[in-house]
Amino acid sequence: SVCGYVYDPEKGSPDDGIAPGTAFEDLPADYVCPVCGVGKEDFEPEA
């Protein structure tokens, strides 16, 4: 994401209702970064 947050599919994002084991591509379209609030479309693949 813009702020440097890295989504970890093994951990998910339980505070946002995303279960561990949820792949990034399976996140809902309205998923936003829990740190800075940018949308899923603004995330970039890790290098």
PQR file of N, CA, C, O and H, with PARSE charges and radii, in Angstrom:
ATOM      1  N   SER A   1       0.842  -1.192   0.000 -0.4000 1.5000
ATOM      2  CA  SER A   1       0.000   0.000   0.000 -0.0000 2.0000
ATOM      3  C   SER A   1       0.880   1.246   0.000  0.5500 1.7000
ATOM      4  O   SER A   1       2.107   1.150   0.043 -0.5500 1.4000
ATOM      5  N   VAL A   2       0.267   2.375  -0.047 -0.4000 1.5000
ATOM      6  CA  VAL A   2       0.977   3.654  -0.097 -0.0000 2.0000
ATOM      7  C   VAL A   2       1.827   3.862   1.156  0.5500 1.7000
ATOM      8  O   VAL A   2       2.925   4.412   1.072 -0.5500 1.4000
ATOM      9  H   VAL A   2      -0.730   2.453  -0.082  0.4000 1.0000
ATOM     10  N   CYS A   3       1.336   3.430   2.304 -0.4000 1.5000
ATOM     11  CA  CYS A   3       2.024   3.680   3.574 -0.0000 2.0000
ATOM     12  C   CYS A   3       3.086   2.639   3.905  0.5500 1.7000
ATOM     13  O   CYS A   3       3.835   2.811   4.866 -0.5500 1.4000
ATOM     14  H   CYS A   3       0.445   2.983   2.372  0.4000 1.0000
ATOM     15  N   GLY A   4       3.163   1.570   3.133 -0.4000 1.5000
ATOM     16  CA  GLY A   4       4.135   0.524   3.409 -0.0000 2.0000
ATOM     17  C   GLY A   4       3.547  -0.685   4.118  0.5500 1.7000
ATOM     18  O   GLY A   4       4.253  -1.671   4.332 -0.5500 1.4000
ATOM     19  H   GLY A   4       2.554   1.430   2.352  0.4000 1.0000
ATOM     20  N   TYR A   5       2.258  -0.634   4.493 -0.4000 1.5000
ATOM     21  CA  TYR A   5       1.597  -1.788   5.113 -0.0000 2.0000
ATOM     22  C   TYR A   5       1.631  -2.964   4.144  0.5500 1.7000
ATOM     23  O   TYR A   5       1.373  -2.802   2.951 -0.5500 1.4000
ATOM     24  H   TYR A   5       1.684   0.166   4.319  0.4000 1.0000
ATOM     25  N   VAL A   6       1.951  -4.145   4.662 -0.4000 1.5000
ATOM     26  CA  VAL A   6       1.976  -5.355   3.839 -0.0000 2.0000
ATOM     27  C   VAL A   6       0.891  -6.295   4.346  0.5500 1.7000
ATOM     28  O   VAL A   6       0.919  -6.714   5.504 -0.5500 1.4000
ATOM     29  H   VAL A   6       2.160  -4.276   5.631  0.4000 1.0000
ATOM     30  N   TYR A   7      -0.068  -6.629   3.478 -0.4000 1.5000
ATOM     31  CA  TYR A   7      -1.110  -7.587   3.837 -0.0000 2.0000
ATOM     32  C   TYR A   7      -0.503  -8.985   3.872  0.5500 1.7000
ATOM     33  O   TYR A   7       0.127  -9.416   2.906 -0.5500 1.4000
ATOM     34  H   TYR A   7      -0.091  -6.289   2.538  0.4000 1.0000
ATOM     35  N   ASP A   8      -0.691  -9.690   4.982 -0.4000 1.5000
ATOM     36  CA  ASP A   8      -0.167 -11.045   5.143 -0.0000 2.0000
ATOM     37  C   ASP A   8      -1.336 -12.022   5.107  0.5500 1.7000
ATOM     38  O   ASP A   8      -2.111 -12.090   6.061 -0.5500 1.4000
ATOM     39  H   ASP A   8      -1.203  -9.339   5.766  0.4000 1.0000
ATOM     40  N   PRO A   9      -1.475 -12.785   4.011 -0.5600 1.5000
ATOM     41  CA  PRO A   9      -2.612 -13.700   3.906  0.2800 2.0000
ATOM     42  C   PRO A   9      -2.638 -14.772   4.994  0.5500 1.7000
ATOM     43  O   PRO A   9      -3.709 -15.285   5.317 -0.5500 1.4000
ATOM     44  N   GLU A  10      -1.489 -15.119   5.564 -0.4000 1.5000
ATOM     45  CA  GLU A  10      -1.470 -16.109   6.638 -0.0000 2.0000
ATOM     46  C   GLU A  10      -2.133 -15.571   7.899  0.5500 1.7000
ATOM     47  O   GLU A  10      -2.745 -16.325   8.656 -0.5500 1.4000
ATOM     48  H   GLU A  10      -0.618 -14.702   5.302  0.4000 1.0000
ATOM     49  N   LYS A  11      -2.009 -14.266   8.123 -0.4000 1.5000
ATOM     50  CA  LYS A  11      -2.599 -13.638   9.307 -0.0000 2.0000
ATOM     51  C   LYS A  11      -3.989 -13.090   9.036  0.5500 1.7000
ATOM     52  O   LYS A  11      -4.811 -12.996   9.948 -0.5500 1.4000
ATOM     53  H   LYS A  11      -1.512 -13.654   7.508  0.4000 1.0000
ATOM     54  N   GLY A  12      -4.262 -12.723   7.767 -0.4000 1.5000
ATOM     55  CA  GLY A  12      -5.520 -12.066   7.462 -0.0000 2.0000
ATOM     56  C   GLY A  12      -5.538 -10.686   8.097  0.5500 1.7000
ATOM     57  O   GLY A  12      -4.497 -10.066   8.310 -0.5500 1.4000
ATOM     58  H   GLY A  12      -3.594 -12.800   7.026  0.4000 1.0000
ATOM     59  N   SER A  13      -6.729 -10.225   8.389 -0.4000 1.5000
ATOM     60  CA  SER A  13      -6.896  -8.935   9.062 -0.0000 2.0000
ATOM     61  C   SER A  13      -8.126  -9.051   9.960  0.5500 1.7000
ATOM     62  O   SER A  13      -9.167  -8.455   9.682 -0.5500 1.4000
ATOM     63  H   SER A  13      -7.575 -10.728   8.216  0.4000 1.0000
ATOM     64  N   PRO A  14      -7.993  -9.838  11.058 -0.5600 1.5000
ATOM     65  CA  PRO A  14      -9.148 -10.134  11.908  0.2800 2.0000
ATOM     66  C   PRO A  14      -9.920  -8.913  12.394  0.5500 1.7000
ATOM     67  O   PRO A  14     -11.142  -8.968  12.531 -0.5500 1.4000
ATOM     68  N   ASP A  15      -9.220  -7.811  12.656 -0.4000 1.5000
ATOM     69  CA  ASP A  15      -9.909  -6.606  13.117 -0.0000 2.0000
ATOM     70  C   ASP A  15     -10.850  -6.052  12.052  0.5500 1.7000
ATOM     71  O   ASP A  15     -11.777  -5.302  12.357 -0.5500 1.4000
ATOM     72  H   ASP A  15      -8.227  -7.766  12.545  0.4000 1.0000
ATOM     73  N   ASP A  16     -10.598  -6.429  10.800 -0.4000 1.5000
ATOM     74  CA  ASP A  16     -11.431  -5.972   9.686 -0.0000 2.0000
ATOM     75  C   ASP A  16     -12.347  -7.078   9.167  0.5500 1.7000
ATOM     76  O   ASP A  16     -12.967  -6.927   8.115 -0.5500 1.4000
ATOM     77  H   ASP A  16      -9.845  -7.038  10.553  0.4000 1.0000
ATOM     78  N   GLY A  17     -12.434  -8.187   9.900 -0.4000 1.5000
ATOM     79  CA  GLY A  17     -13.305  -9.283   9.496 -0.0000 2.0000
ATOM     80  C   GLY A  17     -12.725 -10.177   8.411  0.5500 1.7000
ATOM     81  O   GLY A  17     -13.461 -10.925   7.768 -0.5500 1.4000
ATOM     82  H   GLY A  17     -11.930  -8.310  10.755  0.4000 1.0000
ATOM     83  N   ILE A  18     -11.410 -10.110   8.199 -0.4000 1.5000
ATOM     84  CA  ILE A  18     -10.751 -10.923   7.183 -0.0000 2.0000
ATOM     85  C   ILE A  18     -10.048 -12.087   7.885  0.5500 1.7000
ATOM     86  O   ILE A  18      -9.111 -11.881   8.656 -0.5500 1.4000
ATOM     87  H   ILE A  18     -10.811  -9.502   8.722  0.4000 1.0000
ATOM     88  N   ALA A  19     -10.506 -13.302   7.614 -0.4000 1.5000
ATOM     89  CA  ALA A  19      -9.986 -14.481   8.290 -0.0000 2.0000
ATOM     90  C   ALA A  19      -8.569 -14.816   7.842  0.5500 1.7000
ATOM     91  O   ALA A  19      -8.200 -14.560   6.696 -0.5500 1.4000
ATOM     92  H   ALA A  19     -11.268 -13.469   6.988  0.4000 1.0000
ATOM     93  N   PRO A  20      -7.767 -15.394   8.754 -0.5600 1.5000
ATOM     94  CA  PRO A  20      -6.456 -15.892   8.342  0.2800 2.0000
ATOM     95  C   PRO A  20      -6.620 -16.873   7.187  0.5500 1.7000
ATOM     96  O   PRO A  20      -7.589 -17.631   7.139 -0.5500 1.4000
ATOM     97  N   GLY A  21      -5.677 -16.854   6.265 -0.4000 1.5000
ATOM     98  CA  GLY A  21      -5.747 -17.733   5.106 -0.0000 2.0000
ATOM     99  C   GLY A  21      -6.454 -17.128   3.909  0.5500 1.7000
ATOM    100  O   GLY A  21      -6.593 -17.786   2.878 -0.5500 1.4000
ATOM    101  H   GLY A  21      -4.890 -16.238   6.303  0.4000 1.0000
ATOM    102  N   THR A  22      -6.910 -15.868   4.027 -0.4000 1.5000
ATOM    103  CA  THR A  22      -7.589 -15.197   2.921 -0.0000 2.0000
ATOM    104  C   THR A  22      -6.555 -14.578   1.985  0.5500 1.7000
ATOM    105  O   THR A  22      -5.793 -13.697   2.384 -0.5500 1.4000
ATOM    106  H   THR A  22      -6.797 -15.334   4.865  0.4000 1.0000
ATOM    107  N   ALA A  23      -6.535 -15.047   0.735 -0.4000 1.5000
ATOM    108  CA  ALA A  23      -5.599 -14.511  -0.256 -0.0000 2.0000
ATOM    109  C   ALA A  23      -5.966 -13.069  -0.590  0.5500 1.7000
ATOM    110  O   ALA A  23      -7.130 -12.679  -0.498 -0.5500 1.4000
ATOM    111  H   ALA A  23      -7.154 -15.763   0.411  0.4000 1.0000
ATOM    112  N   PHE A  24      -4.960 -12.277  -0.981 -0.4000 1.5000
ATOM    113  CA  PHE A  24      -5.214 -10.873  -1.315 -0.0000 2.0000
ATOM    114  C   PHE A  24      -6.289 -10.749  -2.384  0.5500 1.7000
ATOM    115  O   PHE A  24      -7.178  -9.905  -2.275 -0.5500 1.4000
ATOM    116  H   PHE A  24      -4.014 -12.593  -1.056  0.4000 1.0000
ATOM    117  N   GLU A  25      -6.214 -11.587  -3.422 -0.4000 1.5000
ATOM    118  CA  GLU A  25      -7.190 -11.486  -4.511 -0.0000 2.0000
ATOM    119  C   GLU A  25      -8.606 -11.858  -4.071  0.5500 1.7000
ATOM    120  O   GLU A  25      -9.572 -11.562  -4.774 -0.5500 1.4000
ATOM    121  H   GLU A  25      -5.491 -12.273  -3.511  0.4000 1.0000
ATOM    122  N   ASP A  26      -8.733 -12.508  -2.904 -0.4000 1.5000
ATOM    123  CA  ASP A  26     -10.047 -12.869  -2.381 -0.0000 2.0000
ATOM    124  C   ASP A  26     -10.611 -11.839  -1.408  0.5500 1.7000
ATOM    125  O   ASP A  26     -11.721 -12.003  -0.902 -0.5500 1.4000
ATOM    126  H   ASP A  26      -7.948 -12.748  -2.332  0.4000 1.0000
ATOM    127  N   LEU A  27      -9.849 -10.775  -1.143 -0.4000 1.5000
ATOM    128  CA  LEU A  27     -10.358  -9.715  -0.274 -0.0000 2.0000
ATOM    129  C   LEU A  27     -11.537  -9.035  -0.963  0.5500 1.7000
ATOM    130  O   LEU A  27     -11.571  -8.958  -2.191 -0.5500 1.4000
ATOM    131  H   LEU A  27      -8.947 -10.641  -1.553  0.4000 1.0000
ATOM    132  N   PRO A  28     -12.506  -8.541  -0.188 -0.5600 1.5000
ATOM    133  CA  PRO A  28     -13.631  -7.838  -0.812  0.2800 2.0000
ATOM    134  C   PRO A  28     -13.169  -6.595  -1.569  0.5500 1.7000
ATOM    135  O   PRO A  28     -12.149  -5.995  -1.229 -0.5500 1.4000
ATOM    136  N   ALA A  29     -13.918  -6.217  -2.586 -0.4000 1.5000
ATOM    137  CA  ALA A  29     -13.567  -5.064  -3.425 -0.0000 2.0000
ATOM    138  C   ALA A  29     -13.463  -3.782  -2.610  0.5500 1.7000
ATOM    139  O   ALA A  29     -12.728  -2.867  -2.984 -0.5500 1.4000
ATOM    140  H   ALA A  29     -14.747  -6.704  -2.862  0.4000 1.0000
ATOM    141  N   ASP A  30     -14.195  -3.707  -1.494 -0.4000 1.5000
ATOM    142  CA  ASP A  30     -14.186  -2.484  -0.683 -0.0000 2.0000
ATOM    143  C   ASP A  30     -13.150  -2.532   0.451  0.5500 1.7000
ATOM    144  O   ASP A  30     -13.181  -1.693   1.352 -0.5500 1.4000
ATOM    145  H   ASP A  30     -14.792  -4.450  -1.190  0.4000 1.0000
ATOM    146  N   TYR A  31     -12.237  -3.506   0.409 -0.4000 1.5000
ATOM    147  CA  TYR A  31     -11.185  -3.597   1.429 -0.0000 2.0000
ATOM    148  C   TYR A  31     -10.299  -2.358   1.358  0.5500 1.7000
ATOM    149  O   TYR A  31      -9.940  -1.903   0.272 -0.5500 1.4000
ATOM    150  H   TYR A  31     -12.211  -4.187  -0.323  0.4000 1.0000
ATOM    151  N   VAL A  32      -9.953  -1.818   2.518 -0.4000 1.5000
ATOM    152  CA  VAL A  32      -9.041  -0.672   2.584 -0.0000 2.0000
ATOM    153  C   VAL A  32      -7.914  -0.985   3.559  0.5500 1.7000
ATOM    154  O   VAL A  32      -8.069  -1.806   4.463 -0.5500 1.4000
ATOM    155  H   VAL A  32     -10.245  -2.188   3.400  0.4000 1.0000
ATOM    156  N   CYS A  33      -6.793  -0.328   3.364 -0.4000 1.5000
ATOM    157  CA  CYS A  33      -5.641  -0.489   4.245 -0.0000 2.0000
ATOM    158  C   CYS A  33      -6.043  -0.103   5.669  0.5500 1.7000
ATOM    159  O   CYS A  33      -6.601   0.973   5.881 -0.5500 1.4000
ATOM    160  H   CYS A  33      -6.667   0.339   2.630  0.4000 1.0000
ATOM    161  N   PRO A  34      -5.762  -0.980   6.657 -0.5600 1.5000
ATOM    162  CA  PRO A  34      -6.118  -0.640   8.040  0.2800 2.0000
ATOM    163  C   PRO A  34      -5.260   0.471   8.628  0.5500 1.7000
ATOM    164  O   PRO A  34      -5.598   1.015   9.679 -0.5500 1.4000
ATOM    165  N   VAL A  35      -4.159   0.816   7.973 -0.4000 1.5000
ATOM    166  CA  VAL A  35      -3.275   1.867   8.478 -0.0000 2.0000
ATOM    167  C   VAL A  35      -3.631   3.222   7.871  0.5500 1.7000
ATOM    168  O   VAL A  35      -3.850   4.194   8.594 -0.5500 1.4000
ATOM    169  H   VAL A  35      -3.885   0.374   7.119  0.4000 1.0000
ATOM    170  N   CYS A  36      -3.687   3.281   6.526 -0.4000 1.5000
ATOM    171  CA  CYS A  36      -3.871   4.593   5.889 -0.0000 2.0000
ATOM    172  C   CYS A  36      -5.183   4.742   5.122  0.5500 1.7000
ATOM    173  O   CYS A  36      -5.510   5.839   4.671 -0.5500 1.4000
ATOM    174  H   CYS A  36      -3.508   2.491   5.939  0.4000 1.0000
ATOM    175  N   GLY A  37      -5.941   3.650   4.968 -0.4000 1.5000
ATOM    176  CA  GLY A  37      -7.263   3.758   4.375 -0.0000 2.0000
ATOM    177  C   GLY A  37      -7.341   3.750   2.862  0.5500 1.7000
ATOM    178  O   GLY A  37      -8.420   3.971   2.313 -0.5500 1.4000
ATOM    179  H   GLY A  37      -5.675   2.758   5.335  0.4000 1.0000
ATOM    180  N   VAL A  38      -6.222   3.500   2.152 -0.4000 1.5000
ATOM    181  CA  VAL A  38      -6.313   3.445   0.692 -0.0000 2.0000
ATOM    182  C   VAL A  38      -7.022   2.164   0.274  0.5500 1.7000
ATOM    183  O   VAL A  38      -7.004   1.165   0.993 -0.5500 1.4000
ATOM    184  H   VAL A  38      -5.345   3.320   2.598  0.4000 1.0000
ATOM    185  N   GLY A  39      -7.643   2.208  -0.891 -0.4000 1.5000
ATOM    186  CA  GLY A  39      -8.378   1.063  -1.397 -0.0000 2.0000
ATOM    187  C   GLY A  39      -7.476  -0.052  -1.892  0.5500 1.7000
ATOM    188  O   GLY A  39      -6.288   0.143  -2.147 -0.5500 1.4000
ATOM    189  H   GLY A  39      -7.657   3.019  -1.476  0.4000 1.0000
ATOM    190  N   LYS A  40      -8.079  -1.231  -2.020 -0.4000 1.5000
ATOM    191  CA  LYS A  40      -7.361  -2.419  -2.494 -0.0000 2.0000
ATOM    192  C   LYS A  40      -6.635  -2.159  -3.814  0.5500 1.7000
ATOM    193  O   LYS A  40      -5.542  -2.680  -4.036 -0.5500 1.4000
ATOM    194  H   LYS A  40      -9.044  -1.390  -1.812  0.4000 1.0000
ATOM    195  N   GLU A  41      -7.239  -1.358  -4.683 -0.4000 1.5000
ATOM    196  CA  GLU A  41      -6.643  -1.085  -6.001 -0.0000 2.0000
ATOM    197  C   GLU A  41      -5.335  -0.300  -5.905  0.5500 1.7000
ATOM    198  O   GLU A  41      -4.563  -0.268  -6.863 -0.5500 1.4000
ATOM    199  H   GLU A  41      -8.127  -0.935  -4.503  0.4000 1.0000
ATOM    200  N   ASP A  42      -5.078   0.337  -4.751 -0.4000 1.5000
ATOM    201  CA  ASP A  42      -3.855   1.121  -4.587 -0.0000 2.0000
ATOM    202  C   ASP A  42      -2.706   0.328  -3.965  0.5500 1.7000
ATOM    203  O   ASP A  42      -1.603   0.852  -3.807 -0.5500 1.4000
ATOM    204  H   ASP A  42      -5.706   0.311  -3.973  0.4000 1.0000
ATOM    205  N   PHE A  43      -2.964  -0.939  -3.611 -0.4000 1.5000
ATOM    206  CA  PHE A  43      -1.889  -1.792  -3.111 -0.0000 2.0000
ATOM    207  C   PHE A  43      -0.995  -2.175  -4.278  0.5500 1.7000
ATOM    208  O   PHE A  43      -1.446  -2.247  -5.421 -0.5500 1.4000
ATOM    209  H   PHE A  43      -3.860  -1.365  -3.740  0.4000 1.0000
ATOM    210  N   GLU A  44       0.276  -2.419  -3.982 -0.4000 1.5000
ATOM    211  CA  GLU A  44       1.226  -2.839  -5.003 -0.0000 2.0000
ATOM    212  C   GLU A  44       1.826  -4.168  -4.576  0.5500 1.7000
ATOM    213  O   GLU A  44       2.023  -4.403  -3.384 -0.5500 1.4000
ATOM    214  H   GLU A  44       0.643  -2.360  -3.054  0.4000 1.0000
ATOM    215  N   PRO A  45       2.123  -5.047  -5.543 -0.5600 1.5000
ATOM    216  CA  PRO A  45       2.753  -6.328  -5.186  0.2800 2.0000
ATOM    217  C   PRO A  45       4.107  -6.093  -4.529  0.5500 1.7000
ATOM    218  O   PRO A  45       4.824  -5.151  -4.866 -0.5500 1.4000
ATOM    219  N   GLU A  46       4.442  -6.973  -3.581 -0.4000 1.5000
ATOM    220  CA  GLU A  46       5.762  -6.883  -2.951 -0.0000 2.0000
ATOM    221  C   GLU A  46       6.831  -7.226  -3.966  0.5500 1.7000
ATOM    222  O   GLU A  46       6.644  -8.108  -4.804 -0.5500 1.4000
ATOM    223  H   GLU A  46       3.860  -7.739  -3.307  0.4000 1.0000
ATOM    224  N   ALA A  47       7.939  -6.534  -3.889 -0.4000 1.5000
ATOM    225  CA  ALA A  47       9.041  -6.800  -4.828 -0.0000 2.0000
ATOM    226  C   ALA A  47       9.818  -8.030  -4.410  0.5500 1.7000
ATOM    227  O   ALA A  47      10.780  -8.409  -5.077 -0.5500 1.4000
ATOM    228  H   ALA A  47       8.091  -5.817  -3.208  0.4000 1.0000
TER
END
